[in-house]
């Protein structure tokens, strides 16, 4: 073999040696720079391959981290959703318990009333009229059982009726001492409560602050108006309005609501104001029907 052929084999041999060293270096997973007689050739190549290897390792490691973070985020989101649903159920339960506690307090604070509990089973606007009957036997607690919620609701359906001793004209309270209406229609096992916002509803009332008397009347737009207050009497927004007991058809001092806004002028003979009800009728789930204002046997 002559000298020119020997020189021509040097380059392939160097490449093979470099490849072997590179494989050994990568297999050993080391970043140490090659040393030896060929270091001036292998060192730059080794640095390049090491950089490429680190880039691949970083890319695969980042991809795995992203997947883990996504799985963790999904798990946390599921936990948050479950806790939110549980919190909503707890709030609903607390609201229901508060209604029962308020009604229980009303019954305890008024031992001379006979009351019956009922669930509200409906909300709607059948156009029933509250009765003028003064008959009141004992109290009943009823649940609302049907109807369509509406800002112009005129009645509640409850799950007690004639067989429970319910009669037309009996007052119905909710949320503690708040009067919400009177029994307007009675069936054997259910009844309809004509709400105070019914246009045919009129209640004699007393303003606690000024001791002024007037009438709270339902309106066709679903609002409550305080009317028939003498012009010389003082009416102030925020005044508490309660039943006066005049006429003997309703117990005294049942809460109606508060004066919201004066809408009359000084030129009118009587003062008139908007009334904010003490109870949101669309959120009533349970009520008490006062069936008697005398002690029960």
Protein Blocks (a to p, Z undefined) as FASTA:
>chain_A
ZZklmmmmmmmmmmmmmmmmmmmmmmnopabdcedjklmmmmmmmmmmmmmmmmmmmmmm
mmmmmmmmmmmmmmmmmmmmmmmmmmmmmmmmmmmmmmmmmmmmmmmmmmmbccdddddf
bdcdehpacdfbfbdcbddddddfbdcddfkbcbdcdfbdfknopaehiacdeehjacfb
dcfbdcfkbccdddfklmkbccddddfklopacdddddfkopacdehiafkbccdehiac
ddehiojlacehiafbdcfbdcbdfkbmbdcdddddfbdfklcfbdcddfbfbdcZZ
